[in-house]
């Protein structure tokens, strides 16, 4: 009987220790749950893409998440910018939308407006915190694709804002290289090259193969651009 009591007491003690250990063990933290997309947020994303500024404001008043992501990770502002919906973009920016928030392919309202010459939206982003050092999926600033497309007015806006004209992207090109290599040598590209040089572009920076801008232009027969680079 004494042995049985001792065994029983030992069992009770072991159970108490086991229970205490279980109680002291840290409990796993439940995973963070993303806030559900509300009807107001869905309305906001739809209104932004459609350019309905009034509906944008209504959705925001109803509690829509201004930074929620829709198709391809686009915020309402990115969606409005890609559709060049100026009034909707203005309503969102005035309400505090992040002009630097990027979608799944690394486009922000600022970067896309600069790359595509959506100058009204571009100015709004520059007035509301655009990050001039922000880069796209190719490692380029907004100035590089603007130069590639020969968007003189956009190039001038970006240079005046202070974007670095000598930033080198993942292809080892500056804005000057892209204006030459991906341009067609026409008068608008001559003007872009002139604006870049006047804005501080270094004509002595070679591309990834060690070729200077003037040699790239000369090889393509872009005599007017050669003249700009040599002046």
C-alpha positions as CSV (number, residue, x, y, z in Angstrom):
1,X,0.0,0.0,0.0
2,X,2.8,2.4,0.9
3,X,4.5,1.7,-2.5
4,X,1.2,2.3,-4.3
5,X,0.7,5.6,-2.5
6,X,4.3,6.7,-3.3
7,X,3.7,5.8,-7.0
8,X,0.4,7.6,-7.0
9,X,2.0,10.7,-5.4
10,X,4.8,10.6,-8.0
11,X,2.2,10.4,-10.7
12,X,0.4,13.4,-9.3
13,X,3.6,15.4,-9.1
14,X,4.5,14.5,-12.7
15,X,1.1,15.5,-13.9
16,X,1.5,18.9,-12.0
17,X,4.9,19.5,-13.6
18,X,3.5,18.6,-17.0
19,X,0.5,20.9,-16.5
20,X,2.8,23.7,-15.4
21,X,5.0,23.2,-18.4
22,X,2.1,23.4,-20.7
23,X,0.8,26.5,-19.1
24,X,4.2,28.3,-19.3
25,X,4.8,27.4,-23.0
26,X,4.4,30.4,-25.3
27,X,1.3,30.3,-27.5
28,X,1.8,30.8,-31.3
29,X,0.9,34.2,-32.6
30,X,-2.1,33.9,-34.9
31,X,-1.3,35.1,-38.4
32,X,-2.1,38.7,-39.3
33,X,-5.3,38.9,-41.1
34,X,-5.6,41.4,-44.0
35,X,-8.5,43.8,-43.7
36,X,-11.3,42.7,-46.0
37,X,-12.0,44.8,-49.0
38,X,-15.1,46.7,-48.4
39,X,-17.7,47.8,-50.9
40,X,-16.5,51.4,-50.5
41,X,-13.0,50.3,-51.4
42,X,-14.1,48.4,-54.4
43,X,-16.1,51.5,-55.5
44,X,-13.0,53.6,-55.0
45,X,-10.9,51.4,-57.3
46,X,-13.5,51.3,-60.0
47,X,-14.2,55.1,-59.8
48,X,-10.5,55.9,-60.0
49,X,-9.9,53.8,-63.1
50,X,-13.0,55.3,-64.7
51,X,-12.0,58.8,-63.8
52,X,-15.1,59.6,-61.8
53,X,-13.7,62.1,-59.3
54,X,-17.1,62.6,-57.6
55,X,-17.5,58.9,-57.0
56,X,-13.9,58.8,-55.7
57,X,-14.8,61.4,-53.0
58,X,-18.0,59.6,-52.1
59,X,-16.1,56.3,-51.7
60,X,-13.5,58.0,-49.5
61,X,-16.2,59.6,-47.4
62,X,-17.7,56.1,-46.9
63,X,-14.5,54.8,-45.5
64,X,-12.7,53.3,-48.5
65,X,-9.0,52.4,-48.0
66,X,-7.2,54.9,-50.2
67,X,-4.1,52.6,-50.4
68,X,-5.9,49.4,-51.1
69,X,-4.6,47.3,-54.0
70,X,-6.7,46.2,-56.9
71,X,-5.8,44.5,-60.2
72,X,-2.0,44.0,-60.7
73,X,-1.4,45.5,-57.2
74,X,-2.5,49.0,-58.4
75,X,-3.7,51.5,-55.8
76,X,-6.6,53.8,-56.9
77,X,-4.1,56.5,-57.7
78,X,-1.9,54.3,-59.9
79,X,-5.1,53.1,-61.7
80,X,-6.2,56.7,-62.3
81,X,-2.7,57.7,-63.5
82,X,-2.4,54.8,-65.9
83,X,-5.7,55.9,-67.4
84,X,-4.6,59.5,-67.3
85,X,-7.6,60.5,-65.3
86,X,-6.5,63.8,-64.0
87,X,-9.5,64.8,-61.9
88,X,-9.6,61.5,-60.2
89,X,-5.9,61.5,-59.5
90,X,-6.2,65.1,-58.1
91,X,-9.0,64.0,-55.8
92,X,-6.9,61.1,-54.5
93,X,-3.8,63.1,-54.1
94,X,-5.7,65.9,-52.3
95,X,-7.0,63.2,-50.0
96,X,-3.5,62.0,-49.1
97,X,-2.8,59.1,-51.6
98,X,0.8,58.0,-51.7
99,X,2.3,59.2,-55.0
100,X,5.2,56.8,-54.5
101,X,3.2,53.6,-53.9
102,X,4.2,51.0,-56.6
103,X,2.1,48.3,-58.2
104,X,3.3,44.8,-59.1
105,X,5.5,46.0,-61.9
106,X,7.1,48.8,-59.9
107,X,5.1,51.6,-61.4
108,X,4.0,54.4,-59.1
109,X,1.8,57.4,-60.0
110,X,5.0,59.6,-60.2
111,X,7.1,57.2,-62.2
112,X,4.3,56.3,-64.7
113,X,3.2,59.9,-65.2
114,X,6.8,60.8,-65.9
115,X,7.4,57.9,-68.2
116,X,4.2,58.5,-70.3
117,X,4.1,62.3,-70.3
118,X,1.0,62.6,-68.2
119,X,2.3,66.0,-67.2
120,X,-0.7,67.3,-65.2
121,X,-0.6,64.3,-62.9
122,X,3.2,64.5,-62.9
123,X,3.1,68.0,-61.6
124,X,0.6,67.0,-58.9
125,X,2.9,64.2,-57.7
126,X,5.9,66.5,-57.7
127,X,3.9,69.0,-55.5
128,X,3.0,66.2,-53.1
129,X,6.1,64.3,-52.2
130,X,7.3,62.5,-55.2
131,X,10.6,60.7,-54.6
132,X,12.9,61.9,-57.3
133,X,15.3,59.0,-56.7
134,X,12.6,56.4,-57.1
135,X,13.3,53.9,-59.9
136,X,11.2,51.6,-62.1
137,X,11.6,47.9,-62.8
138,X,14.5,48.7,-65.1
139,X,16.3,50.6,-62.4
140,X,15.7,54.0,-64.1
141,X,14.3,57.3,-62.9
142,X,11.3,58.8,-64.5
143,X,13.6,61.0,-66.7
144,X,15.0,58.0,-68.6
145,X,11.8,56.7,-70.2
146,X,10.7,60.3,-70.8
147,X,13.9,60.9,-72.7
148,X,13.5,57.6,-74.6
149,X,10.0,58.6,-75.8
150,X,11.1,62.1,-76.8
151,X,8.8,63.8,-74.3
152,X,10.5,67.2,-74.2
153,X,8.0,69.0,-71.9
154,X,8.2,66.1,-69.4
155,X,11.9,66.0,-69.6
156,X,12.0,69.7,-68.8
157,X,9.6,69.3,-65.9
158,X,11.7,66.5,-64.4
159,X,15.0,68.3,-64.8
160,X,13.6,71.4,-63.2
161,X,12.3,69.3,-60.3
162,X,15.9,68.1,-59.7
163,X,15.9,64.5,-61.1
164,X,19.5,63.4,-61.7
165,X,20.3,63.5,-65.4
166,X,23.2,61.2,-65.0
167,X,21.5,58.3,-63.2
168,X,22.5,54.9,-64.8
169,X,19.8,52.2,-65.1
170,X,20.2,48.4,-65.2
171,X,21.0,48.6,-68.9
172,X,24.0,50.8,-68.1
173,X,22.3,53.7,-69.9
174,X,21.6,57.3,-68.8
175,X,18.7,59.4,-70.1
176,X,21.1,60.7,-72.8
177,X,21.9,57.2,-74.0
178,X,18.3,56.2,-74.3
179,X,17.4,59.4,-76.2
180,X,20.0,58.4,-78.8
181,X,19.8,54.6,-78.9
182,X,16.0,54.3,-78.6
183,X,15.1,57.6,-80.3
184,X,15.0,58.2,-84.1
185,X,17.3,61.3,-84.3
186,X,14.4,63.5,-85.3
187,X,14.1,67.2,-84.2
188,X,12.3,66.4,-81.0
189,X,15.1,64.1,-79.9
190,X,17.6,66.8,-80.8
191,X,15.7,69.1,-78.4
192,X,15.6,66.4,-75.7
193,X,19.3,65.9,-76.0
194,X,19.8,69.7,-75.8
195,X,17.6,69.9,-72.7
196,X,19.5,67.1,-71.0
197,X,22.9,68.7,-71.7
198,X,21.7,72.1,-70.5
199,X,20.2,70.3,-67.4
200,X,23.6,68.8,-66.5
201,X,23.9,65.5,-68.5
202,X,27.5,64.4,-68.7
203,X,28.3,63.7,-72.3
204,X,31.4,61.8,-71.2
205,X,29.6,58.9,-69.5
206,X,30.0,55.8,-71.7
207,X,27.4,53.0,-72.0
208,X,28.0,49.5,-70.7
209,X,30.2,48.7,-73.7
210,X,32.3,51.8,-73.2
211,X,30.8,53.7,-76.1
212,X,30.3,57.5,-75.7
213,X,27.0,59.2,-76.5
214,X,28.6,61.1,-79.4
215,X,29.8,57.9,-81.0
216,X,26.4,56.3,-80.6
217,X,24.9,59.2,-82.4
218,X,27.5,59.3,-85.1
219,X,27.1,55.6,-85.8
220,X,23.4,56.2,-86.4
221,X,23.9,59.2,-88.6
222,X,22.2,61.6,-86.2
223,X,24.3,64.6,-87.2
224,X,22.2,67.2,-85.4
225,X,22.6,65.3,-82.1
226,X,26.3,64.9,-82.8
227,X,26.5,68.7,-83.1
228,X,24.7,69.1,-79.7
229,X,27.0,66.7,-78.0
230,X,30.1,68.4,-79.4
231,X,29.0,72.0,-78.8
